[in-house]
């Protein structure tokens, strides 16, 4: 049983290697072929140099011994020219190889970004509620750009050194086959030490990912502009810096202890190599003194042994490195193997367009992942086509969660959400979301042009379409854009040199314009105007209602004076819908809504 588990584990590692090689190959097959060809050709150069050097020495020695240096020079001249040509070829291949390697590295890096981005935008939102997902993501991001190219370098290293080992080893075996055994013996303990510490480092990284992520978090707090004001006002910089240093010190000390143990083990295994190498050199020198081999042979075999030993060590190092890289590749593919749960059905139903019955929540329950608290409890309500409803309640009552369920960012734990009687899970996710425009309270601020900020709401609309200007006018964003030096083509935000920063209220108008541009049947405003004063918010909602053009709408706001314009109001409390009706009906009931409304009214007097 133990053996089978080990085999399964190792086969999984081979699959990782295969996938990584496939990524490299698909990124640029011709670059891979070019790199391999250069590597093989370069690997044949060392033995060629050595053999030419042997011939040079033998001819020089023979010529001088015969007392005829001129004849010796004539014989060695072609060899000198040959050596020069070999060196020239080596220099040329090195330069071309460097160019190929650098370009391929960029190509592979860009391909990996593409792969990770494709996965990141399809990962279910529920993963962001799970701390272990952040550990997986952190490990994947750390290794994504390094390991596949490192893997390619390892394979190149192994291939190159195998060619050298074959050429140098063949030369040595022609001299004395016992040298092959001496080559292998000192290398084995060095490789075993490396493999042992690879496993130890891997286990340490698994244990300390959360600690590394915590240190990265404090670093981001210190350097990010999002926290710059509070860090200075509350003098938090030293606190966060101290916590960062403490975490980094702990990580550094643990890593140092591992490094010290490895250095000690490496020292003793290196001693074995030194003794074995010294013995071989002494044997070759002895054979030369005895006249069994020439001076040229002495140089040839000494250099061949050194290079063969180095090549064997590099091959085994490369194999151990592959084992190490496999462990890091596991981090990358652990992320890439995450399977989405919000997926299209096998046989999707067509989207009802236009809706005839509307959207119904039927006895919907929902729990966030890793939470025992019910965020939504037995929620049932209906949104008619063209109807404007409002969801009100205190923070944490479940308003935004209902919207996430409506958009299928999550699926209900129990119950159904229907569009014209069709369960949302029977519709294509992309088609469903195309029918819903949402402006969340934590809306995005894209540091792009004003035009692009609106255009992102509907990528199927040409970026120079008149509908962009119409959407800006509907939201009031056109008044903001007209004040910009370059109008719709002005960059926004301060991330880039020519960008113009906007106020929170101005950013909100752009986010609302983004929603208006989308050709959707339902528009949701999830407190996007919270930064506006009550009067400005009322005007936005009033204008919003007038310009709906038959679309259904969901309004979420804490300011209850604004929701009076809604056709129906649903009141949530701790995940339950406790009241519903028009503003006047809810005031007459003297329930939670009336209490909240009266409390706010007193505060504004």
GISULNOR-V587615 format. One record per backbone hydrogen bond with DSSP energy under -1.0 kcal/mol. CO is the residue of the C=O (numbers start at 1). NH is the residue of the N-H. E is the energy in kcal/mol with one decimal. If there is no record, write none. Layout:
co->[CO	CO]
nh->[NH	NH]
e->[E	E]
//
This chain:
co->[1	2	3	4	5	6	7	8	9	10	11	12	13	14	15	16	17	18	19	20	21	22	23	28	29	30	31	32	33	34	35	36	37	38	39	41	42	44	45	46	47	48	49	50	51	52	53	54	55	56	57	58	59	60	61	62	63	68	69	70	71	72	73	76	77	78	79	80	81	82	83	84	85	86	87	88	89	90	91	92	93	94	95	96	97	98	99	100	101	102	103	104	105	106	107	108	109	110	111	112	113	114	115	116	117	119	119	124	125	126	127	130	131	132	133	134	135	136	137	138	139	140	143	146	147	148	149	150	151	152	153	154	155	156	157	158	159	160	161	162	163	164	165	166	167	168	169	170	172	172	176	177	178	179	180	181	184	187	188	189	190	191	192	193	194	195	196	197	198	199	200	201	202	203	204	208	209	210	211	212	213	214	215	216	217	218	219	220	227	228	229	230	231	236	237	238	239	240	241	242	243	244	245	246	247	248	249	250	251	252	253	254	255	256	257	258	259	260	261	262	263	264	265	266	267	268	269	270	271	272	273	274	275	276	277	278	279	280	281	282	283	284	285	286	287	288	294	295	296	297	298	299	300	301	302	303	304	305	306	307	308	309	310	311	312	313	314	315	316	317	318	319	320	321	322	323	324	325	326	328	329	330	331	332	333	335	341	358	359	360	361	362	364	365	365	366	366	368	376	379	381	383	384	387	388	388	389	390	392	394	397	398	399	400	401	402	403	404	405	414	416	417	418	419	422	423	424	426	428	429	430	432	433	435	435	437	439	446	448	449	450	451	452	454	455	458	462	465	466	467	468	469	470	471	472	472	472	477	478	480	481	484	486	487	488	490	491	496	500	503	504	505	506	507	508	509	510	511	512	513	518	521	522	523	524	525	525	527	529	533	534	535	536	537	538	539	540	541	542	543	545	548	552	553	554	555	556	558	559	562	563	568	569	570	571	571	573	575	576	579	581	582	583	584	585	591	592	593	594	595	596	597	598	599	600]
nh->[5	6	7	8	9	10	11	12	13	14	15	16	17	18	19	20	21	22	23	24	25	26	27	32	33	34	35	36	37	38	39	40	41	42	43	44	45	48	49	50	51	52	53	54	55	56	57	58	59	60	61	62	63	64	65	66	68	72	73	74	75	76	77	80	81	82	83	84	85	86	87	88	89	90	91	92	93	94	95	96	97	98	99	100	101	102	103	104	105	106	107	108	109	110	111	112	113	114	115	116	117	118	119	120	121	122	123	127	128	129	130	133	135	136	137	138	139	140	141	142	143	144	147	150	151	152	153	154	155	156	157	158	159	160	161	162	163	164	165	166	167	168	169	170	171	172	173	174	175	176	179	180	182	183	184	185	188	191	192	193	194	195	196	197	198	199	200	201	202	203	204	205	206	207	208	212	213	214	215	216	217	218	219	220	221	222	223	224	231	232	233	234	236	240	241	242	243	244	245	246	247	248	249	250	251	252	253	254	255	256	257	258	259	260	261	262	263	264	265	266	267	268	269	270	271	272	273	274	275	276	277	278	279	280	281	282	283	284	285	286	287	288	289	290	292	291	298	299	300	301	302	303	304	305	306	307	308	309	310	311	312	313	314	315	316	317	318	319	320	321	322	323	324	325	326	327	328	329	330	332	333	334	335	336	337	338	343	420	383	418	381	416	379	413	414	375	376	371	366	364	361	359	387	553	567	568	555	570	572	397	575	402	403	404	405	406	407	409	408	365	362	424	360	422	419	426	427	349	432	433	434	435	436	521	522	524	526	448	492	453	454	455	456	457	458	461	465	468	470	471	472	473	474	475	476	477	478	481	482	483	484	487	489	490	451	450	500	499	493	507	508	509	510	511	512	513	514	515	516	517	520	552	437	554	439	527	556	530	532	537	538	539	540	541	542	543	544	545	546	547	548	551	523	389	525	391	527	560	562	565	566	390	581	392	578	579	576	377	573	571	569	586	587	588	589	595	596	597	598	599	600	601	602	603	604]
e->[-2.2	-2.0	-2.4	-2.6	-2.4	-2.6	-2.7	-2.0	-1.5	-2.1	-2.0	-1.7	-2.2	-2.7	-2.5	-2.4	-2.7	-2.2	-2.1	-2.2	-3.0	-3.0	-1.6	-1.7	-2.3	-2.5	-2.4	-2.4	-2.4	-2.2	-2.2	-2.4	-2.2	-2.7	-1.8	-1.0	-1.2	-1.3	-2.6	-2.4	-2.4	-2.2	-2.6	-2.4	-2.2	-2.4	-2.5	-2.6	-2.5	-2.6	-2.7	-2.6	-2.5	-2.3	-2.3	-1.8	-2.5	-1.7	-2.4	-2.0	-1.6	-1.9	-1.8	-2.5	-2.3	-2.6	-2.5	-2.2	-2.5	-2.4	-2.4	-2.4	-2.6	-2.4	-2.4	-2.4	-2.8	-2.2	-2.1	-2.6	-2.8	-2.2	-1.9	-2.7	-2.8	-2.4	-2.3	-2.7	-2.4	-1.7	-2.3	-2.9	-2.4	-2.5	-2.1	-2.4	-2.2	-2.0	-2.2	-2.8	-2.8	-2.4	-1.8	-3.0	-2.1	-1.4	-1.0	-1.5	-1.4	-1.6	-1.7	-1.3	-1.4	-2.2	-3.0	-2.5	-2.3	-2.4	-2.7	-2.1	-1.6	-2.2	-2.4	-2.4	-3.3	-2.1	-2.5	-2.4	-2.6	-2.4	-2.7	-3.2	-2.8	-2.8	-2.3	-2.3	-1.9	-2.0	-3.0	-2.5	-2.2	-3.2	-2.7	-1.9	-1.5	-2.2	-2.8	-1.5	-1.2	-3.0	-1.4	-1.2	-1.5	-1.9	-1.4	-2.1	-1.4	-2.0	-2.4	-2.1	-1.9	-2.6	-2.1	-2.0	-2.0	-1.9	-1.7	-2.6	-2.4	-2.4	-2.2	-2.6	-2.1	-2.0	-2.2	-2.6	-2.5	-2.2	-2.2	-2.3	-2.0	-2.0	-2.1	-2.4	-2.1	-1.9	-2.0	-1.9	-2.5	-1.5	-2.7	-3.1	-2.0	-2.6	-2.5	-2.6	-2.2	-2.4	-2.7	-2.2	-2.2	-2.7	-2.5	-2.1	-2.3	-2.7	-2.7	-2.1	-2.3	-2.4	-2.0	-1.6	-2.3	-2.6	-1.9	-2.2	-2.6	-2.1	-2.1	-3.0	-1.9	-1.6	-1.9	-2.2	-1.6	-1.2	-1.4	-2.4	-2.2	-2.2	-2.6	-2.4	-1.9	-1.7	-2.4	-2.2	-1.9	-2.4	-2.3	-2.3	-2.1	-1.6	-2.4	-2.0	-2.1	-1.4	-2.2	-2.3	-2.7	-3.5	-2.4	-2.5	-2.7	-2.8	-2.4	-2.9	-2.8	-3.0	-2.5	-2.7	-2.9	-2.7	-2.6	-2.6	-2.6	-2.8	-2.7	-2.5	-2.7	-2.7	-2.3	-2.0	-2.2	-3.5	-2.6	-1.3	-1.6	-3.3	-1.7	-1.3	-2.9	-1.9	-1.3	-2.1	-1.8	-1.5	-1.3	-3.0	-3.1	-2.9	-1.2	-1.9	-2.7	-2.1	-1.6	-1.8	-1.8	-1.4	-2.2	-2.6	-3.0	-2.3	-2.1	-2.4	-2.3	-1.4	-2.5	-3.2	-3.0	-1.6	-1.7	-1.8	-1.2	-2.1	-2.1	-2.2	-2.1	-2.8	-1.1	-2.0	-3.1	-2.5	-2.5	-1.6	-2.7	-2.5	-1.6	-3.3	-2.5	-2.5	-1.5	-1.5	-1.1	-1.4	-2.1	-3.5	-2.5	-2.3	-2.1	-2.3	-1.3	-2.8	-2.1	-2.0	-2.2	-1.8	-2.1	-1.3	-2.1	-2.6	-2.0	-2.1	-2.1	-1.6	-1.1	-1.4	-1.4	-2.5	-2.2	-1.1	-1.6	-1.1	-1.9	-1.7	-2.9	-1.6	-2.0	-1.7	-2.3	-2.4	-2.2	-1.6	-1.6	-2.0	-2.1	-2.1	-1.9	-1.4	-2.2	-1.9	-2.2	-2.6	-2.8	-2.5	-2.4	-1.2	-2.7	-1.2	-1.9	-2.7	-2.3	-2.0	-2.1	-2.6	-2.6	-2.6	-2.7	-2.5	-1.9	-1.5	-1.1	-1.1	-2.3	-2.7	-2.9	-2.8	-2.2	-1.1	-1.5	-1.0	-2.0	-2.0	-1.7	-2.6	-2.4	-1.2	-1.5	-2.9	-2.6	-2.8	-2.8	-2.5	-2.2	-2.2	-1.4	-2.0	-2.7	-2.8	-2.6	-2.1	-2.2	-2.6	-2.2	-1.5	-1.5]
//
